[in-house]
Amino acid sequence: MRIIVISDAWHPQINGVVTTLTNTRRALEKSGHTVQIITPDRFRTWPCPGYPAVGLSFLCGPRLRPLIEDFKSDAIHLATEGPIGFAARRYCREKGIPYTTSYHSHFHHYLKLRAGVPYSVSWTYLRWFHSRSHRVMVSTESLADELAFKGFRRLVRWSRGVDTELFRPWGKAFLRDERPIFLYAGRIAIEKNVEAFLRLDLPGTRYLVGDGPQRQELELKYPQARFVGYQSGESLARYMAAADILVFPSRTDTFGLVMLEALACGVPVAAYPLSGIRDVIRNDRVGVLEDDLRQAALKALSLDPQDCRRYAQEFSWETCSRQFLENLIPHAMGTA
């Protein structure tokens, strides 16, 4: 099958959307499928307000259309609701081409926190964007329930995986600071609630792997913490494996792929007991979920790293890619 995926998020961004699309494409191509991902690097971009490192491809429609037409795809998937996703939706609607979409991020939280956009405005746009999708792919059952309550329809599962060969127990010697080492990995931005982690009264050392618009502010405010910037590949896996606990302070994530990566490294998770997180940490032997994040982090120190590793091995990108493929709607199956 020839598949086009449209995404407003792509490298050099490091986030769950990019990781999911990269690994899904790799697994699909290994199975003999051809996948083209159309991303902002094909177009002129403008800095995202409040997050200039992310480029937005406004007015990309005239250049997007020939890219779609020349590829002669069997199926089209819109992975994000940004400007490229918007233009692709418009093209598919005009041409009567069926398409699927996926809901990755709670953008209504992001827009509220960064720009004060009312939730009602964001939800109205998101419902509209997905309203004519033949299937809306979501990562967890609780997210499907939440979106169904908000009026979304045709919701199907598209889970996540983890590369257990890359993310594995590399050993603790990589980091030589005072232990225990509590680590946060991800975007350093207001919607990730990173400061909740930094405010915790914890023993040992705190590490932050990642970058983002809040990094400079928080680095100045919390000089005792170790900020090491974006890491990827083996470097990221080694930082992860060298920690004692992954602390996941976000209250807005729909999945939290980094939790699976930590577990694959044999590192337990401490997080808030929210619905999306419960879908990932379904076993109390691999993570502690409490409203008191400090207590969760301290209790997680007693968990067995081998249990974490075994749990993560249940998730694979091959399974994820099969779900994605089964959810697609080939053009020949109908019109939008």
C-alpha positions in Angstrom: 0.0 0.0 0.0 1.2 3.6 -0.8 0.4 5.8 2.2 0.6 9.5 2.7 0.9 10.9 6.2 0.4 14.6 6.8 2.1 16.1 9.9 2.8 19.6 11.2 5.3 18.0 13.7 8.6 16.5 12.4 12.3 16.5 13.0 14.3 18.2 14.5 11.4 18.3 17.0 11.6 15.6 19.6 8.2 14.6 20.9 5.7 11.8 21.0 4.1 12.6 17.6 7.5 12.6 15.8 8.7 9.4 17.5 5.4 7.6 16.8 5.4 8.6 13.1 9.1 7.8 12.6 8.7 4.3 14.1 5.4 3.5 12.5 6.8 4.4 9.1 9.9 2.2 9.7 7.7 -0.7 10.7 5.4 -0.3 7.7 8.2 0.0 5.2 9.8 -3.1 6.7 6.5 -4.9 5.9 6.7 -3.8 2.3 4.5 -0.6 2.3 5.6 2.7 0.9 5.1 5.7 3.2 5.5 9.4 2.4 5.3 11.8 5.4 4.6 15.4 4.3 6.0 17.8 6.9 7.0 21.4 7.5 10.5 21.0 5.9 8.7 21.0 2.5 7.3 24.6 2.9 8.1 28.0 4.2 7.5 28.3 7.9 6.8 31.0 10.5 7.8 30.7 14.2 5.1 29.4 16.4 4.0 32.2 18.9 5.5 31.4 22.3 7.6 28.6 20.9 9.8 29.9 18.0 11.7 26.7 17.6 8.6 25.2 16.0 7.8 26.3 12.5 4.2 26.6 11.2 3.5 26.2 7.5 0.7 28.7 6.9 -0.6 29.0 3.3 1.0 25.8 2.2 -2.0 24.5 0.1 -0.7 25.4 -3.4 2.6 23.5 -2.8 0.9 20.7 -0.9 -1.5 19.7 -3.5 1.0 18.5 -6.2 2.9 16.6 -3.5 -0.2 14.6 -2.7 -1.2 14.1 -6.4 2.2 13.1 -7.6 2.6 10.3 -5.0 -0.6 8.6 -6.1 -1.4 7.2 -2.7 -3.8 4.5 -1.7 -4.6 6.1 1.6 -4.2 9.5 3.3 -3.8 10.1 7.0 -3.8 13.5 8.7 -1.8 13.2 11.9 -2.1 16.7 13.2 -4.6 19.6 13.2 -2.1 22.4 12.3 -1.8 24.4 9.0 -0.6 21.4 6.9 -3.3 19.2 8.3 -5.9 21.9 7.6 -4.7 22.3 4.0 -4.7 18.6 3.4 -8.2 18.2 4.9 -9.4 20.9 2.5 -7.8 19.2 -0.4 -9.4 15.8 0.5 -12.8 17.3 1.0 -12.7 19.2 -2.4 -11.6 16.0 -4.2 -13.9 13.6 -2.4 -11.0 11.6 -1.1 -11.6 9.6 2.2 -9.1 10.1 4.9 -8.3 9.3 8.5 -7.0 11.5 11.3 -5.4 11.0 14.7 -5.7 12.9 17.9 -2.3 13.1 19.6 -2.3 16.2 21.8 -4.6 18.2 24.0 -4.0 21.4 22.2 -6.9 23.1 24.0 -4.7 23.0 27.2 -1.7 24.3 25.3 -3.6 27.2 23.7 -5.2 28.1 27.1 -1.9 28.1 29.0 0.1 30.0 26.3 -2.4 32.3 24.7 -5.5 32.4 26.9 -7.7 30.8 24.1 -10.9 29.6 25.7 -11.4 25.9 25.8 -14.7 26.2 24.0 -13.0 27.8 20.9 -10.3 25.1 20.8 -12.8 22.2 21.2 -15.0 23.7 18.5 -12.1 23.7 16.0 -10.8 20.2 17.0 -14.3 18.7 16.6 -14.7 20.4 13.2 -11.3 19.2 12.0 -12.0 15.5 12.9 -15.7 15.6 12.0 -15.4 14.2 8.5 -12.6 11.8 9.2 -13.6 8.2 8.4 -11.7 7.1 11.5 -10.2 9.1 14.3 -7.2 7.2 15.8 -6.5 7.6 19.5 -3.8 6.0 21.7 -5.9 4.9 24.7 -9.4 3.9 25.8 -9.7 6.7 28.3 -8.8 9.2 25.6 -11.5 7.7 23.4 -14.0 8.0 26.2 -13.1 11.7 26.8 -13.4 12.6 23.1 -16.6 10.7 22.7 -18.0 12.8 25.6 -16.9 15.9 23.7 -18.8 14.8 20.6 -16.1 13.1 18.5 -17.2 10.0 16.5 -15.7 7.0 14.8 -12.9 6.6 17.3 -10.5 3.7 17.0 -7.4 2.6 18.8 -3.8 3.3 17.6 -1.5 2.3 20.5 2.2 3.1 20.9 5.4 1.1 21.1 8.9 1.3 22.3 12.3 0.2 20.9 13.5 -2.2 23.6 16.8 -2.7 21.8 17.7 1.0 22.1 15.9 1.6 25.4 17.4 -1.0 27.7 19.3 -1.1 31.0 22.6 0.5 29.9 23.8 0.8 33.5 24.0 3.6 36.1 27.6 4.6 35.7 26.8 7.1 33.0 25.7 9.6 35.7 27.9 10.0 38.7 25.9 12.5 40.7 24.5 11.9 44.2 21.7 9.4 44.2 18.9 8.8 43.9 18.7 10.5 40.5 15.2 11.7 39.5 14.9 12.5 35.8 12.4 14.4 33.7 12.6 13.9 29.9 10.5 15.9 27.4 9.7 19.4 26.3 10.5 22.1 28.8 7.3 24.1 28.4 4.5 25.4 30.6 2.0 22.7 29.4 4.3 20.0 30.6 4.1 21.2 34.2 7.9 20.8 34.6 8.2 23.2 37.5 6.0 20.9 39.6 8.9 18.4 39.4 11.6 21.0 40.2 9.7 22.2 43.3 9.7 18.8 44.9 11.7 18.3 48.0 13.7 15.2 46.9 17.0 13.8 48.0 19.8 13.2 45.5 19.9 14.9 42.1 17.4 16.0 39.5 18.1 15.8 35.8 16.1 17.4 33.0 16.6 16.0 29.5 15.0 18.2 26.8 14.6 21.8 25.7 11.9 24.3 25.2 10.7 27.9 25.8 10.7 27.5 29.6 14.2 26.1 29.9 16.1 29.4 30.4 13.7 30.6 33.1 13.7 27.3 35.0 17.5 26.9 34.7 18.0 30.3 36.3 15.4 29.6 39.0 16.6 26.1 39.9 20.5 26.1 39.5 20.9 22.9 41.5 19.1 20.9 38.8 21.0 19.5 35.8 19.7 20.7 32.5 21.3 18.7 29.7 19.3 19.8 26.7 17.8 17.6 23.9 19.2 14.1 23.6 18.3 11.4 21.1 19.2 7.9 20.2 21.7 6.1 22.4 22.5 9.2 24.3 18.9 9.7 25.4 18.7 6.0 26.3 21.8 6.2 28.4 20.5 9.2 30.4 17.2 7.4 30.9 18.8 4.2 32.0 21.2 5.9 34.4 18.3 7.5 36.4 16.6 5.9 39.3 13.1 7.3 38.7 11.4 9.0 35.8 9.2 11.7 37.2 6.3 12.6 34.8 4.6 15.8 36.0 2.4 16.5 33.0 -1.3 16.9 33.5 -2.0 17.4 29.8 -0.5 14.4 27.9 -2.7 11.9 26.2 -0.2 9.1 26.4 3.4 9.9 27.6 5.6 7.7 25.4 8.6 8.6 27.5 7.2 6.5 30.3 7.5 3.4 28.1 11.0 4.3 27.2 12.0 4.7 30.9 10.3 1.3 31.7 12.2 -0.4 28.9 15.4 0.9 30.5 14.3 -0.6 33.8 13.4 2.7 35.4 10.2 3.0 37.4 7.8 5.9 36.9 6.2 8.5 39.3 3.3 10.5 38.0 -0.1 11.9 38.8 -3.1 9.5 38.8 -4.7 10.8 35.6 -6.7 8.8 33.1 -4.2 8.8 30.2 -1.3 7.9 32.5 -3.3 5.1 34.1 -3.7 3.6 30.5 0.1 3.4 30.3 1.0 2.5 33.9 -1.6 -0.3 34.4 0.6 -2.2 36.9 1.6 -0.9 40.3 4.8 -2.9 40.1 6.2 -0.5 37.5 5.0 2.9 38.6 3.4 4.9 41.5 0.6 7.3 40.7 -0.4 9.7 43.4 -1.6 13.3 43.7 1.4 13.9 46.0 4.1 13.6 43.3 6.9 13.7 45.9 5.5 10.7 47.7 5.1 8.9 44.4 8.7 9.5 43.5 10.0 8.3 46.8 7.8 5.2 46.8 8.8 4.3 43.3 12.4 3.8 44.5 11.3 0.4 46.0 10.1 -1.0 42.6 12.0 -3.7 40.8 13.7 -2.6 37.5 13.2 -6.1 36.1 9.5 -5.8 36.4 9.6 -2.5 34.5 11.7 -4.0 31.7 9.4 -7.0 31.3 6.3 -4.7 31.3 7.7 -2.5 28.5 8.5 -5.5 26.3 4.8 -6.1 25.9 4.7 -2.9 23.6 6.0 -3.0 20.1 6.1 -0.7 17.1 5.1 -3.7 14.9 1.8 -4.0 16.8 1.3 -0.3 16.6 1.9 -0.2 12.8 -0.5 -3.1 12.2 -3.2 -1.2 14.1 -2.5 1.9 12.0 -2.7 0.0 8.8 -6.0 -1.7 9.7 -7.5 1.7 10.5 -6.7 3.3 7.2 -9.4 3.9 4.6 -8.2 3.2 1.0 -9.5 5.6 -1.6 -11.5 2.9 -3.3 -13.6 2.2 -0.2 -15.7 5.3 -0.5 -15.8 9.1 -0.7 -15.6 11.6 2.1 
